[in-house]
Amino acid sequence: MVSFLVTFLILLLIFMVFPRVSPFPPGWIKAMIPLIGGLLAGFTFLIVQVNNNFQNFNNQFLKLLDLHKNNVNDIDISSLPDSGYPRYTKHYFFQYVLDEFMTVHNLVSINIRSRRMNEAILFDAFEREKESARKATMYLEDFTAVNISYLIVFFGMTKGKESLRSALRNTYSEELIKGVFQWLEAFEVGGATPRTIPLHGFQGVLGHYFRHLFSTVKFVNTPQFVSTATKKDMIKMLRAQLSTFEQALLTINSLSVLGRKWEIESDPEHKDLITTYDLTRNIPSEFFGVIDPKKVYPFVKYES
């Protein structure tokens, strides 16, 4: 619309300065002068309005950026009631959560590999999970182990156990859920091989963190009056605040049922957000052996 108005005004000005090249009679050009003035005023108003919209948009983004930084700075899991955890704050929290996920995944994946996937996954969910695993370029067994392991770390095996069980029941058979729980409980403190992680869950911290992160990226991705290049520059500012451990957990979160809207099951208006904005760009090769981010999101422009 803006380009059309600019072209129209330029042609009218040319016809006024060089009337011989105009296809219209001279009287018609003079009659158009008030219209030209109105168009110029409207065009100026439009430019000011677009500029104001962008300024408001940019200011809101900067507030969201500060809020994200404050959310991370406020993390202190030792302050949680009966947490049972050592003190992990700020970015160190994500390192600990990733370590806990790796420990849980090592146990869960052994249990998963001993099962038939068409029996472990509910009939109504099997094709969906199979397709999601295909999109992630992962074997269904590995994809299932990542999802279950993340849900265990997210909800925990104490106060959040029933929430965990409810989340698993939407996709997996009772036999699988029971088997995984028994397998993990065999490693409770006091057993022959004591488990060294409390598994109280991080639903409050991780849920809030990823909801805000997803909302911020959606906020930038939404407006049509902002160019793609500008959006990518803004998300680059956000990504610069994400530690390697945060980007690794984002990858894991996006493969779980809690975070597949990032890419694997994204809606048309916010499609492939991780790839579009290279949100996992800074994960080094072989950073964690459970998942190869370059296979999961091959079109992200990785640093190495």
N, C-alpha and C positions, 0 to 999 in steps of 0.2 A: 504493500500500500504506500509506504513512504517513498520507495524508489519510483513508483508511478507518478506521485505528486511532484517529485523533483524533476523528472523528465518533462512532465507537462508544463511546469513553470519555466524551465529552460527554453522550451520551444516557443512559448508565448513571448518571452523576452527577445529571442532571436527575431521573431516576426515583427516585433515593435521596432527594434533597431534597424533591421534590414527588411522593410516592408515589401521590397521587390521579390523577395524569395517566398513571401507568404502566399499560401493558396487562398487566403480569405481577403475580401475587400477591405480597404483602410478603415472605413467606418466601423466595421465589425471589430477590428482590433481595439479601437478607442473605447468601444462599448464594453470590451472585456476588462478594462483597467480596474473597475471596482471589484470584479470577480477575482482578478489577480491579487488585489490587496487583501481580500477576504481569505483567499487560499494561503497567502503568505502568513497571515495572522494565525490561521488554523494550523499551518505547518509548524510555526514557532511554538504554538501551544502544545502540539503533539510531541515535539522534541523535548520541551521542558517536562512534560508528563512522563515520557519514557525515562528521562534522566532521573526524575524524582523516584519513579518506581525502582530503578536500579539502585539508587542510593539507599532507599529503605531496605531493599533486598540485601544489599551488601552489609548494612549495619546489623540486620537481624542475623546474618551468617556469622559475623564477628562475635556477636553475643553467644551464639550456639558454640562457636569455637572456644570461647572462654569457659562456657559451661562444661564442655567436654574436659578441658584441662582441670577445672575444679573438681569434677567427678573423680578423675584419676587421683588427684592430690588428696582427696578425702578418704580414699580407700585405706582401711586399717582393720584387717580381719581379726586381729587380737582383741579388738574392742567389742566383738560380737559375743553375746552371752553364751557361756559354756562352749566356746568354739573348740577348745582343745588344740588350737593351732599355735605355733610360735608366732612372733609378730612379723607380718608381711604387710608392707605399705606401698602405696603408689604403684610404680611399674613392676616392682618385685613380686607383687601379688600375682600378676599374669604369668610370671616365670614359675611360681609355685603351682598354679592351677595346671599349667601345661605339664609339669612333672607328675602331678597327681593323675592327670589324664593318661599319660604314658604308662604309669604303673597299672592303672585299672585296665587299660587296653590290652596290656600283655596278658592279663588273666582272662579277660572276656574273650579275646580272639582265640585262645586255646579251646575254650568251651564251644564257641561258634563253629569252628572248623570240624568239630565232631558231629555236626548235625546236617540234615538235609534241609535246604533253604525253603523248599516248597512245603515242608511240614512246619518249619520254625516260624514262617511268616504266614499270617492269616490270608485266606483265599482272596478276600476283598482288597487286600493291600499288596498282594504279591506283584501284580503287574506294575503298580505305581512305584514300588520300591525297585523293581528290576529296571524300569525306565530311568529312574533317578540315578541309579548306580551306573547305567550306561552313559548318561550325560556327564557324570563325574569321572568317566573312564576308569572305573574301579570294578573289581570282582564283587558280586553281590555279598559274598561272605565278609570281605573287608569293609564294604560300605556299611553292612549291618553292625559289625563290631565297633566301628567308629561312632555310629549313631547311639548305640546302647551305652557305650563307655562315656560319651559326653553327657547323656541324660543322667547317668549315675553320679558323675562329678557335679552336675548342675543341681540336682535335687538332693543328693546324698542318700545315705542308708540309715539315717536315724529319724529325725523329725519329718523329713521330706520323703520318707520311704513310700507312703501311700500315694503321694503325688507322682512319684516315680513309677510305681506299679500302674497307676491309671494311665500315664503317658505311654507306657510300653504296651498296655492292653489294646491300644488302638491299632497296633501294627503286628504284634507278635503273639504266638500261642502261649497258653498258660504253662505248658510243659517247658518251653524255652525260658520264660520268666522265672519259674521255680528253679530251674537248673542253674541259671546265672546267679540267682540270689544265694542258693546253697553253695555254689562255687566260691563266691566272694566271702560268705560268712565262714567258710572253712579257714579263712586267713585272718579271722578276728584276733585281736590281742589275746594272748594266753594259749594260742594253739601251738602246734609243733613248729610252724613257721609263721611267727607273728606278723601281722600286717602293721606297717608303721605309719599309716595314714588314717586320720579319723573318719573321713567320708561323711562329714556333716552337711555338705552341700554348700553351694554358693549362689543359690537362686536369687537372693536379694541383691547381691552385688552384680553378678553377671547379667541378670535380667534387666536391671536398670541401665547398665553400661551399654548393652547391645541395642536396647530400645532407643536410647538417645543417639547412638551412632547411626543406626538405620534411619531414624527420623531426620538427622542432619543431612545425610547423603540424599535422601528423598527431597528434602527442602531445596537443595541446590539443583537437583535434577528436574524439578517440576516446571519452572517458568519458561515460557516459549520466547520471551523477549530478551533472554540472555543467550549468548552464543555458546556453542559446545566448547570452544577453546577457553572461554572465560570460566565456564563451569569446571573444566578440568583443572584450570589454574587454582580455583578455589578449593577443590577437593585435594589438590596437591598440598595445600597448606594444612589441611586436616590430616592427611596421611603422614606428613612430616612429624606430627605429634604421636603417631602410633609406633610403639616399640616393635622390635622383631617378634617378641612373644605375643603382643597384641594381634599382630597380623597373622601369626600362626593360629591363635585361638579363633580369630575371625574365620579362617579357612575351615577349622573344625566345626564351628558353630553353623556355618553355611551348609555343611553336609548333614547336619542333624535336622530332625523335624521341626526344631525350634527356629531355625534360621535359613530355611531353603528359599525364602522369598528374596534373599540376596541375589540368587542366580538360578539355581536348579529348577525352582518352581516359581519364578518371578512373574509378576503380572505385566501385561503389555505396556503400561504407562511407565513402569520402572524396571525395564528389562536389563538383565545382565549387569548389575551395578558394579560388581567386583571387577569384571573385565573392562567395562567402559571407563572406569576411573583408576584402573591399575592399583586397587586397594591392597594387594598382597605383593607388590613390586619388590619390596626390600627383604623378602625371605631368601636367605642364601640357599644354594644347592645343598641338598641332603641335610637340611637343618634339623628335621625330625623324620625318622625312617618310616613312621606309620603311614604318612601320606606324602605323595610327590606333588606339590602345588603346581608344578609345570605341566603335569598330566591332567590335573583336575581343571585348571584354568590356563590352557595353553596359549591363549591370545593376550594374556597380561604381559606387559613389557618389563620383564624382570631385569634387575641390575646385573645378575651374574647367572 
